[in-house]
Amino acid sequence: MMRLNLVLLLAVLLSAMATVQVQYESRRLFTEIEKAQGEARRLEIDHERLQVEKRAQATPLRVERLAKDQLQMRPATPAITQYVNQGRGTAP
């Protein structure tokens, strides 16, 4: 009888320790999930901000200004346009 009580006591203690370990692991994983969700929200906000900046950088007025200022480009006019005629021996 004494031996059975010791075995049962040992089983209860092991069960209690396993329960504590599982609860600890569960809390740790929940904390990691919360951190990951916060990081995902931060990345989503950053992505939206970058999309807005991208749209702002690609406005036609800005592109035209950069083409004029940095690349020294100018609008095409008939005075500077050269036309190339197709020769007789070439295919269309």
MDTraj code that builds the backbone (N, CA, C; nanometers):
import mdtraj as md
import numpy as np

residues = "MET MET ARG LEU ASN LEU VAL LEU LEU LEU ALA VAL LEU LEU SER ALA MET ALA THR VAL GLN VAL GLN TYR GLU SER ARG ARG LEU PHE THR GLU ILE GLU LYS ALA GLN GLY GLU ALA ARG ARG LEU GLU ILE ASP HIS GLU ARG LEU GLN VAL GLU LYS ARG ALA GLN ALA THR PRO LEU ARG VAL GLU ARG LEU ALA LYS ASP GLN LEU GLN MET ARG PRO ALA THR PRO ALA ILE THR GLN TYR VAL ASN GLN GLY ARG GLY THR ALA PRO".split()
xyz = np.array([
    [0.0815, -0.1191, 0.0000],
    [0.0000, 0.0000, 0.0000],
    [0.0866, 0.1265, 0.0000],
    [0.1905, 0.1233, 0.0793],
    [0.2808, 0.2381, 0.0861],
    [0.3474, 0.2635, -0.0493],
    [0.3836, 0.1571, -0.1146],
    [0.4481, 0.1686, -0.2454],
    [0.3516, 0.2316, -0.3464],
    [0.2233, 0.1935, -0.3431],
    [0.1214, 0.2491, -0.4325],
    [0.1043, 0.3983, -0.4063],
    [0.1039, 0.4376, -0.2804],
    [0.0915, 0.5795, -0.2458],
    [0.2105, 0.6595, -0.2987],
    [0.3290, 0.6057, -0.2881],
    [0.4476, 0.6754, -0.3401],
    [0.4424, 0.6882, -0.4918],
    [0.3973, 0.5843, -0.5586],
    [0.3853, 0.5890, -0.7050],
    [0.2810, 0.6933, -0.7454],
    [0.1675, 0.6939, -0.6752],
    [0.0636, 0.7926, -0.7056],
    [0.1112, 0.9349, -0.6755],
    [0.1826, 0.9534, -0.5648],
    [0.2377, 1.0847, -0.5315],
    [0.3361, 1.1307, -0.6386],
    [0.4201, 1.0393, -0.6820],
    [0.5154, 1.0724, -0.7882],
    [0.4424, 1.1085, -0.9184],
    [0.3373, 1.0348, -0.9494],
    [0.2589, 1.0634, -1.0702],
    [0.1925, 1.2002, -1.0614],
    [0.1390, 1.2341, -0.9449],
    [0.0750, 1.3650, -0.9248],
    [0.1787, 1.4764, -0.9375],
    [0.2958, 1.4573, -0.8786],
    [0.4007, 1.5592, -0.8874],
    [0.4472, 1.5782, -1.0323],
    [0.4690, 1.4694, -1.1030],
    [0.5101, 1.4801, -1.2437],
    [0.4012, 1.5471, -1.3275],
    [0.2769, 1.5125, -1.2990],
    [0.1660, 1.5740, -1.3709],
    [0.1595, 1.7240, -1.3432],
    [0.1792, 1.7632, -1.2187],
    [0.1772, 1.9053, -1.1826],
    [0.2916, 1.9798, -1.2495],
    [0.4107, 1.9193, -1.2501],
    [0.5251, 1.9836, -1.3152],
    [0.5022, 1.9970, -1.4657],
    [0.4447, 1.8953, -1.5264],
    [0.4154, 1.9015, -1.6695],
    [0.3130, 2.0099, -1.6980],
    [0.2119, 2.0238, -1.6108],
    [0.1104, 2.1282, -1.6289],
    [0.1722, 2.2667, -1.6207],
    [0.2605, 2.2865, -1.5232],
    [0.3279, 2.4160, -1.5093],
    [0.4129, 2.4454, -1.6331],
    [0.4840, 2.3454, -1.6813],
    [0.5683, 2.3634, -1.7996],
    [0.4838, 2.3997, -1.9217],
    [0.3711, 2.3321, -1.9388],
    [0.2839, 2.3598, -2.0536],
    [0.2258, 2.5003, -2.0436],
    [0.1867, 2.5419, -1.9237],
    [0.1338, 2.6776, -1.9058],
    [0.2401, 2.7820, -1.9358],
    [0.3606, 2.7581, -1.8886],
    [0.4705, 2.8513, -1.9152],
    [0.4957, 2.8633, -2.0654],
    [0.5019, 2.7489, -2.1325],
    [0.5272, 2.7484, -2.2774],
    [0.4130, 2.8177, -2.3515],
    [0.2920, 2.7959, -2.3063],
    [0.1756, 2.8590, -2.3678],
    [0.1838, 3.0110, -2.3546],
    [0.2180, 3.0586, -2.2377],
    [0.2309, 3.2038, -2.2171],
    [0.3440, 3.2615, -2.3006],
    [0.4537, 3.1893, -2.3078],
    [0.5679, 3.2369, -2.3880],
    [0.5300, 3.2465, -2.5356],
    [0.4604, 3.1442, -2.5852],
    [0.4185, 3.1464, -2.7254],
    [0.3167, 3.2563, -2.7518],
    [0.2261, 3.2786, -2.6571],
    [0.1280, 3.3858, -2.6728],
    [0.1977, 3.5213, -2.6803],
    [0.2988, 3.5404, -2.5978],
    [0.3759, 3.6650, -2.6013],
    [0.4461, 3.6810, -2.7363],
    [0.5023, 3.5738, -2.7874],
    [0.5673, 3.5807, -2.9189],
    [0.4678, 3.6133, -3.0284],
    [0.3479, 3.5560, -3.0210],
    [0.2440, 3.5855, -3.1201],
    [0.2073, 3.7330, -3.1152],
    [0.1907, 3.7864, -2.9944],
    [0.1577, 3.9282, -2.9795],
    [0.2678, 4.0171, -3.0397],
    [0.3930, 3.9819, -3.0148],
    [0.5043, 4.0590, -3.0715],
    [0.5032, 4.0517, -3.2237],
    [0.4797, 3.9325, -3.2770],
    [0.4774, 3.9154, -3.4225],
    [0.3618, 3.9930, -3.4848],
    [0.2472, 3.9939, -3.4192],
    [0.1342, 4.0703, -3.4719],
    [0.1624, 4.2200, -3.4683],
    [0.2276, 4.2660, -3.3623],
    [0.2671, 4.4070, -3.3556],
    [0.3653, 4.4429, -3.4659],
    [0.4607, 4.3549, -3.4899],
    [0.5581, 4.3770, -3.5983],
    [0.4878, 4.3772, -3.7340],
    [0.3910, 4.2884, -3.7516],
    [0.3159, 4.2840, -3.8779],
    [0.2386, 4.4138, -3.8982],
    [0.1761, 4.4656, -3.7928],
    [0.1056, 4.5941, -3.8037],
    [0.2021, 4.7060, -3.8383],
    [0.3195, 4.7063, -3.7746],
    [0.4179, 4.8106, -3.8035],
    [0.4651, 4.8024, -3.9478],
    [0.4886, 4.6813, -3.9961],
    [0.5326, 4.6643, -4.1350],
    [0.4235, 4.7047, -4.2331],
    [0.2984, 4.6764, -4.2010],
    [0.1875, 4.7160, -4.2886],
    [0.1772, 4.8684, -4.2973],
    [0.1932, 4.9348, -4.1845],
    [0.1902, 5.0820, -4.1838],
    [0.3077, 5.1362, -4.2644],
    [0.4248, 5.0771, -4.2471],
    [0.5434, 5.1202, -4.3220],
    [0.5230, 5.0980, -4.4717],
    [0.4638, 4.9858, -4.5078],
    [0.4369, 4.9568, -4.6490],
    [0.3406, 5.0600, -4.7080],
    [0.2359, 5.0931, -4.6351],
    [0.1418, 5.1940, -4.6839],
    [0.2095, 5.3289, -4.7004],
    [0.2963, 5.3649, -4.6051],
    [0.3687, 5.4921, -4.6154],
    [0.4587, 5.4930, -4.7385],
    [0.5268, 5.3815, -4.7637],
    [0.6139, 5.3737, -4.8812],
    [0.5337, 5.3796, -5.0111],
    [0.4153, 5.3210, -5.0119],
    [0.3301, 5.3283, -5.1310],
    [0.2904, 5.4731, -5.1589],
    [0.2567, 5.5477, -5.0539],
    [0.2208, 5.6889, -5.0699],
    [0.3408, 5.7669, -5.1227],
    [0.4585, 5.7421, -5.0669],
    [0.5789, 5.8105, -5.1152],
    [0.6072, 5.7753, -5.2609],
    [0.5878, 5.6508, -5.2965],
    [0.6106, 5.6070, -5.4355],
    [0.5176, 5.6811, -5.5302],
    [0.3895, 5.6913, -5.4927],
    [0.2950, 5.7634, -5.5775],
    [0.3327, 5.9109, -5.5879],
    [0.3802, 5.9687, -5.4777],
    [0.4185, 6.1098, -5.4788],
    [0.5414, 6.1327, -5.5664],
    [0.6339, 6.0372, -5.5681],
    [0.7559, 6.0519, -5.6477],
    [0.7295, 6.0363, -5.7973],
    [0.6218, 5.9697, -5.8336],
    [0.5973, 5.9390, -5.9751],
    [0.4948, 6.0321, -6.0397],
    [0.4691, 6.1476, -5.9803],
    [0.3739, 6.2391, -6.0432],
    [0.4327, 6.2919, -6.1735],
    [0.3487, 6.3129, -6.2738],
    [0.3989, 6.3606, -6.4036],
    [0.4760, 6.4925, -6.3934],
    [0.4305, 6.5843, -6.3097],
    [0.5000, 6.7122, -6.2962],
    [0.6409, 6.6926, -6.2416],
    [0.6565, 6.6067, -6.1419],
    [0.7884, 6.5815, -6.0842],
    [0.8799, 6.5133, -6.1862],
    [0.8265, 6.4166, -6.2593],
    [0.9069, 6.3467, -6.3597],
    [0.9522, 6.4448, -6.4679],
    [0.8620, 6.5314, -6.5099],
    [0.8985, 6.6300, -6.6130],
    [1.0056, 6.7256, -6.5604],
    [0.9919, 6.7710, -6.4367],
    [1.0903, 6.8625, -6.3786],
    [1.2276, 6.7950, -6.3675],
    [1.2306, 6.6682, -6.3241],
    [1.3581, 6.5972, -6.3151],
    [1.4196, 6.5759, -6.4532],
    [1.3368, 6.5483, -6.5522],
    [1.3883, 6.5290, -6.6877],
    [1.4520, 6.6576, -6.7392],
    [1.3908, 6.7693, -6.7103],
    [1.4463, 6.8973, -6.7556],
    [1.5715, 6.9351, -6.6778],
    [1.5650, 6.9249, -6.5458],
    [1.6744, 6.9742, -6.4615],
    [1.7954, 6.8802, -6.4600],
    [1.7739, 6.7530, -6.4335],
    [1.8865, 6.6622, -6.4153],
    [1.9340, 6.5995, -6.5461],
    [1.8422, 6.5729, -6.6381],
    [1.8808, 6.5057, -6.7626],
    [1.8920, 6.6005, -6.8813],
    [1.8646, 6.7267, -6.8587],
    [1.8680, 6.8298, -6.9642],
    [1.7850, 6.7874, -7.0866],
    [1.6702, 6.7301, -7.0625],
    [1.5816, 6.6902, -7.1719],
    [1.4886, 6.8074, -7.2041],
    [1.4366, 6.8086, -7.3239],
    [1.3409, 6.9123, -7.3632],
    [1.2305, 6.8481, -7.4457],
    [1.1149, 6.9112, -7.4531],
    [1.0033, 6.8525, -7.5288],
    [1.0377, 6.8439, -7.6776],
    [0.9858, 6.7424, -7.7417],
    [1.0090, 6.7260, -7.8859],
    [0.9239, 6.8264, -7.9617],
    [0.9870, 6.8949, -8.0573],
    [0.9156, 6.9904, -8.1435],
    [0.9429, 6.9510, -8.2883],
    [0.8572, 6.9957, -8.3788],
    [0.8825, 6.9635, -8.5196],
    [1.0178, 7.0149, -8.5693],
    [1.0697, 7.1205, -8.5088],
    [1.1967, 7.1773, -8.5530],
    [1.3145, 7.0840, -8.5229],
    [1.3048, 7.0015, -8.4196],
    [1.4168, 6.9141, -8.3845],
    [1.3874, 6.7673, -8.4131],
    [1.2741, 6.7392, -8.4741],
    [1.2364, 6.6014, -8.5042],
    [1.2946, 6.5603, -8.6375],
    [1.3562, 6.4447, -8.6421],
    [1.4095, 6.3915, -8.7667],
    [1.3258, 6.2703, -8.8048],
    [1.2780, 6.2697, -8.9272],
    [1.1954, 6.1596, -8.9748],
    [1.2798, 6.0674, -9.0602],
    [1.2595, 5.9375, -9.0486],
    [1.3328, 5.8389, -9.1238],
    [1.2351, 5.7736, -9.2202],
    [1.2690, 5.7769, -9.3484],
    [1.1826, 5.7152, -9.4490],
    [1.2280, 5.5718, -9.4718],
    [1.1334, 5.4860, -9.4993],
    [1.1628, 5.3458, -9.5245],
    [1.2150, 5.3335, -9.6687],
    [1.3253, 5.2597, -9.6833],
    [1.3822, 5.2402, -9.8158],
    [1.3024, 5.1401, -9.8972],
    [1.3291, 5.1320, -10.0274],
    [1.2531, 5.0430, -10.1175],
    [1.2788, 4.8960, -10.0886],
    [1.4006, 4.8560, -10.0624],
    [1.4361, 4.7158, -10.0518],
    [1.4095, 4.6523, -9.9145],
    [1.3559, 4.7241, -9.8225],
    [1.3368, 4.6698, -9.6883],
    [1.1921, 4.6266, -9.6687],
    [1.1751, 4.5304, -9.5842],
    [1.0394, 4.4795, -9.5551],
    [0.9711, 4.5721, -9.4561],
    [0.8396, 4.5776, -9.4556],
    [0.7664, 4.6659, -9.3652],
    [0.7781, 4.6276, -9.2206],
])
top = md.Topology()
chain = top.add_chain()
for i, resn in enumerate(residues, 1):
    res = top.add_residue(resn, chain, resSeq=i)
    for name in ("N", "CA", "C"):
        top.add_atom(name, md.element.get_by_symbol(name[0]), res)
traj = md.Trajectory(xyz[None], top)
